[in-house]
Amino acid sequence: MRLTTLLTADGARVGVLDGDVIRLAPPGPTLLDVLIEGFRTLRTHDAVPLEDAVFGPLLAPPSVRDFLTYEQHLAALAGAVPDEWYDQPLFYFSNPAAIVAPYGDVRMPPLVTQYDYELEVAAVVGTAGSDLTPEQGAAHIVGYTIMNDWSARDLQVAEFKQPMGPSKSKDSAITLGPWLVTADELADFVEDGRLALRTEVRLNGVRTGGDTTANMSWSFGDLVAYASRGTVVRPGDVLGSGTCGTGCLAEIKRTQPETAPDWLKPGDVVRIEVEQLGVIENRLVPGPAPVDIPKARRRIKESVQ
């Protein structure tokens, strides 16, 4: 199945792609509700032609983990891949409240001058589990979707100088969609135990990058297993692959500084296409004015030499 969320006169409704139409579930239950209760509870009735569909945010996930699984991306940004990186799949928690519609506008965050897209694929958990093996982790994946992890690179540089992970640099927007494609639909696109889908990103109509998910250094089953270690993954949890090779402006600016596009600005359109998963496309628009926040008080007096 290919499931989505549409905006209708009755509010947001779950939809299932059926040829050239999307069949709608009754108003009320969300896509997260369907994942929690199981597909057996899903009933569809009236239909909307695909060309008339207005897509809303795909899902309100309980959590969003974004991993770093592509060697090329890390090598381009850091100059080399440290041996320790291969020991375990690193991730950070992103903002579940930041999900935007697959064709919606994305607002520029306040005070940001180096805004960036990130081409990713995400797995969505279908059943809860803890301390899973990679094989069990794969079985707990209900499906996959496209993910764009929008990033403020200037804020990120400042944040990484502190002994913590990203914060405001990563919580302005996350695009998911347009479909949650169930895992069984992609059984023929698994190579050597890894999902193998071609990916591409275009900025204002010009191709700027692309890769294949076969280049991930861990499988999505590995990621679910690692995420579940010592805790619980729940239905609707989103696990991003991390940015693929050439999948963001920051990487292109490091490897092709003479020809790299400028950082994103209002009016730019970012289009991401992933084999079997579809297309998402977002336009950048001006964001809110910054709210002034005071600097911290100093409570520790400098020592006198």
C-alpha positions as CSV (number, residue, x, y, z in Angstrom):
1,M,0.0,0.0,0.0
2,R,0.8,3.7,-0.4
3,L,-0.7,5.7,2.4
4,T,-0.8,9.4,2.8
5,T,-2.6,12.2,4.6
6,L,-4.9,14.6,2.7
7,L,-6.4,17.9,3.7
8,T,-10.2,17.9,3.0
9,A,-13.2,19.9,3.9
10,D,-13.6,17.4,6.8
11,G,-10.1,17.9,8.0
12,A,-7.1,15.7,7.6
13,R,-7.9,12.2,6.4
14,V,-5.9,9.1,5.8
15,G,-5.7,8.1,2.1
16,V,-4.7,5.0,0.2
17,L,-3.5,5.3,-3.4
18,D,-5.6,3.2,-5.8
19,G,-4.6,3.8,-9.4
20,D,-5.4,7.4,-10.3
21,V,-7.4,8.1,-7.2
22,I,-6.8,8.3,-3.5
23,R,-9.4,6.5,-1.4
24,L,-10.2,8.2,1.9
25,A,-10.7,6.8,5.3
26,P,-13.5,8.4,7.5
27,P,-12.6,11.6,9.3
28,G,-11.0,11.3,12.6
29,P,-8.3,8.6,12.7
30,T,-4.8,9.8,11.8
31,L,-2.1,7.8,10.0
32,L,-0.5,7.3,13.4
33,D,-3.8,5.9,14.7
34,V,-3.9,3.5,11.8
35,L,-0.3,2.3,12.5
36,I,-1.1,1.8,16.2
37,E,-4.3,0.0,15.6
38,G,-3.2,-2.0,12.5
39,F,-4.3,-1.9,8.9
40,R,-7.1,-4.3,9.6
41,T,-9.0,-1.3,11.1
42,L,-8.5,0.8,7.9
43,R,-11.7,1.4,5.9
44,T,-11.8,3.6,2.9
45,H,-14.9,5.1,1.2
46,D,-15.0,8.2,-1.1
47,A,-12.2,8.9,-3.5
48,V,-10.3,12.0,-4.6
49,P,-8.6,12.1,-8.1
50,L,-4.9,12.2,-7.6
51,E,-4.6,15.4,-9.6
52,D,-7.0,17.1,-7.1
53,A,-5.4,15.9,-3.9
54,V,-4.1,18.4,-1.3
55,F,-1.4,16.7,0.7
56,G,-1.0,17.5,4.4
57,P,1.9,16.6,6.8
58,L,2.2,12.8,6.4
59,L,2.4,11.8,10.0
60,A,2.8,13.1,13.6
61,P,5.6,10.8,14.7
62,P,6.3,10.1,18.4
63,S,10.0,10.6,17.7
64,V,12.3,11.3,14.9
65,R,15.9,9.9,14.9
66,D,18.2,11.0,12.1
67,F,21.3,8.8,11.5
68,L,24.5,9.3,9.7
69,T,25.0,6.2,7.5
70,Y,26.7,7.5,4.3
71,E,30.5,7.4,4.2
72,Q,30.8,9.8,1.3
73,H,28.8,12.5,3.0
74,L,30.9,12.3,6.2
75,A,34.1,12.1,4.3
76,A,33.2,15.2,2.2
77,L,32.3,17.2,5.3
78,A,34.9,16.1,7.7
79,G,37.8,15.3,5.3
80,A,38.0,11.7,6.5
81,V,36.0,9.0,8.2
82,P,37.3,8.2,11.7
83,D,37.6,4.5,12.5
84,E,35.2,4.9,15.5
85,W,32.4,5.9,13.1
86,Y,32.2,2.3,11.9
87,D,31.5,0.9,15.4
88,Q,27.9,2.0,15.7
89,P,25.3,4.1,13.8
90,L,25.2,7.6,15.2
91,F,21.9,9.5,15.4
92,Y,20.4,12.6,17.0
93,F,16.8,13.3,18.0
94,S,15.0,15.8,15.8
95,N,11.7,17.7,16.3
96,P,8.5,15.7,15.7
97,A,6.6,19.0,15.7
98,A,8.5,20.2,12.6
99,I,6.9,17.9,10.0
100,V,5.7,19.9,6.9
101,A,3.6,18.8,4.0
102,P,5.4,17.2,1.0
103,Y,4.4,20.1,-1.3
104,G,4.0,22.8,1.3
105,D,6.0,26.0,1.8
106,V,9.0,25.9,4.2
107,R,9.7,29.1,6.1
108,M,13.2,30.4,6.5
109,P,14.2,30.2,10.2
110,P,15.0,33.5,12.0
111,L,18.6,34.7,11.8
112,V,19.7,31.9,9.4
113,T,21.9,32.8,6.4
114,Q,23.1,29.3,5.4
115,Y,19.9,27.2,5.0
116,D,20.3,23.8,3.4
117,Y,18.3,20.8,2.3
118,E,19.3,17.1,3.0
119,L,18.2,14.3,0.8
120,E,17.3,11.2,2.9
121,V,15.0,8.2,3.0
122,A,13.3,7.2,6.3
123,A,11.9,4.0,7.7
124,V,8.8,4.1,9.8
125,V,8.3,1.7,12.7
126,G,5.0,-0.3,12.6
127,T,5.1,-2.3,15.8
128,A,6.7,-1.6,19.2
129,G,9.8,-3.5,20.3
130,S,12.9,-3.3,22.4
131,D,16.4,-4.8,22.3
132,L,15.7,-6.1,18.8
133,T,18.1,-8.0,16.5
134,P,18.7,-6.5,13.1
135,E,16.4,-9.2,11.6
136,Q,13.7,-8.3,14.1
137,G,14.3,-4.6,13.4
138,A,13.6,-5.1,9.7
139,A,10.4,-6.9,10.5
140,H,9.3,-4.0,12.7
141,I,9.4,-1.5,9.8
142,V,6.0,-0.9,8.3
143,G,7.3,1.2,5.4
144,Y,9.4,3.9,4.0
145,T,9.1,7.6,2.9
146,I,11.2,10.4,1.5
147,M,12.7,12.7,4.1
148,N,14.2,16.2,3.8
149,D,16.0,17.2,7.0
150,W,16.3,21.0,6.5
151,S,19.4,22.4,8.2
152,A,20.7,25.8,9.3
153,R,24.4,25.3,8.7
154,D,25.5,28.6,10.3
155,L,23.7,27.7,13.5
156,Q,25.0,24.2,13.3
157,V,28.7,25.4,13.2
158,A,28.1,27.4,16.4
159,E,26.3,24.6,18.1
160,F,28.9,22.0,17.4
161,K,31.5,24.1,19.3
162,Q,29.7,23.1,22.5
163,P,29.6,19.6,24.0
164,M,26.1,18.8,22.7
165,G,24.4,17.8,19.5
166,P,22.4,20.0,17.1
167,S,19.5,22.0,18.4
168,K,18.0,25.0,16.6
169,S,20.0,24.2,13.5
170,K,17.8,21.1,13.0
171,D,14.3,21.8,14.3
172,S,12.8,24.2,11.9
173,A,11.3,21.8,9.3
174,I,11.3,18.2,8.2
175,T,9.5,17.1,5.0
176,L,8.1,13.6,4.9
177,G,6.0,12.1,2.1
178,P,4.2,12.0,-0.1
179,W,3.6,8.4,0.7
180,L,4.3,5.9,3.4
181,V,5.1,2.9,1.1
182,T,4.7,-0.4,2.9
183,A,7.8,-2.6,3.1
184,D,6.2,-5.4,1.1
185,E,5.9,-3.1,-1.9
186,L,9.7,-2.7,-1.9
187,A,10.7,-6.4,-1.6
188,D,12.2,-6.4,-5.1
189,F,14.4,-3.5,-4.3
190,V,16.5,-5.1,-1.6
191,E,20.2,-5.9,-2.5
192,D,22.6,-7.7,-0.1
193,G,20.1,-7.1,2.7
194,R,19.8,-3.4,2.0
195,L,17.1,-1.3,0.4
196,A,18.4,-0.1,-2.9
197,L,16.5,2.9,-4.3
198,R,17.9,5.6,-6.6
199,T,17.6,9.2,-5.2
200,E,17.9,12.6,-6.7
201,V,17.6,16.3,-5.7
202,R,17.0,19.3,-7.9
203,L,17.3,22.9,-6.9
204,N,15.2,25.3,-9.0
205,G,15.0,22.6,-11.7
206,V,18.8,21.8,-11.8
207,R,20.0,18.5,-10.6
208,T,22.4,19.0,-7.7
209,G,22.9,15.5,-6.3
210,G,21.8,11.9,-6.0
211,D,22.8,8.5,-4.8
212,T,21.4,5.1,-4.0
213,T,20.3,3.9,-0.6
214,A,22.4,0.7,-1.3
215,N,25.4,2.9,-0.3
216,M,24.2,3.1,3.3
217,S,26.8,1.5,5.6
218,W,24.1,0.0,7.8
219,S,20.7,-1.4,6.8
220,F,17.4,0.1,8.1
221,G,17.0,-3.1,10.1
222,D,20.3,-2.3,11.8
223,L,19.1,1.2,12.6
224,V,15.9,0.0,14.2
225,A,17.8,-2.5,16.2
226,Y,20.3,0.1,17.5
227,A,17.5,2.6,18.2
228,S,15.7,-0.1,20.3
229,R,18.7,-1.0,22.4
230,G,17.9,-0.5,26.0
231,T,14.6,1.3,25.2
232,V,11.5,1.0,23.1
233,V,10.7,1.9,19.5
234,R,7.0,2.7,18.9
235,P,4.6,2.7,16.0
236,G,5.2,5.9,13.9
237,D,8.8,6.4,15.0
238,V,10.7,7.8,12.1
239,L,14.4,6.8,11.5
240,G,16.2,8.8,8.8
241,S,19.0,7.4,6.8
242,G,21.1,10.6,7.1
243,T,22.2,12.6,4.0
244,C,23.3,10.6,1.0
245,G,26.4,11.4,-1.0
246,T,26.0,14.8,-2.8
247,G,22.6,15.2,-1.0
248,C,23.1,18.7,0.5
249,L,24.6,22.0,-0.3
250,A,27.1,21.9,2.5
251,E,28.8,18.9,0.9
252,I,28.8,20.4,-2.6
253,K,30.3,23.6,-1.3
254,R,33.2,21.6,0.2
255,T,33.8,19.4,-2.9
256,Q,32.9,21.8,-5.7
257,P,33.3,25.3,-4.2
258,E,33.6,27.1,-7.6
259,T,30.3,25.9,-9.0
260,A,28.2,25.1,-5.9
261,P,24.8,26.9,-5.7
262,D,24.2,29.6,-3.1
263,W,22.6,28.8,0.2
264,L,18.8,28.6,0.1
265,K,16.7,31.8,0.0
266,P,13.0,32.6,-0.3
267,G,11.7,31.6,-3.7
268,D,14.0,28.6,-4.1
269,V,12.3,25.3,-4.9
270,V,13.8,22.0,-3.7
271,R,12.5,18.8,-5.4
272,I,13.5,15.4,-4.2
273,E,12.7,12.2,-6.1
274,V,13.2,8.6,-4.8
275,E,12.6,5.5,-6.8
276,Q,9.3,3.9,-5.8
277,L,8.7,6.5,-3.0
278,G,7.6,9.4,-5.2
279,V,8.4,13.1,-5.2
280,I,8.4,15.9,-2.7
281,E,8.8,19.5,-3.6
282,N,8.9,22.5,-1.3
283,R,9.3,26.3,-1.9
284,L,11.2,28.5,0.5
285,V,9.3,31.5,1.8
286,P,10.2,34.3,4.2
287,G,10.1,33.3,7.9
288,P,9.2,35.1,11.1
289,A,11.2,38.0,12.5
290,P,13.5,36.9,15.3
291,V,12.4,37.3,18.9
292,D,15.2,38.8,21.1
293,I,16.4,36.5,23.8
294,P,19.0,37.8,26.3
295,K,22.4,36.3,26.8
296,A,23.0,34.3,29.9
297,R,24.0,35.9,33.2
298,R,27.6,35.2,34.4
299,R,27.4,33.6,37.8
300,I,31.0,32.5,38.1
301,K,33.6,35.2,38.7
302,E,36.8,35.0,36.7
303,S,39.7,33.9,38.9
304,V,42.2,36.5,39.8
305,Q,45.7,35.6,38.6
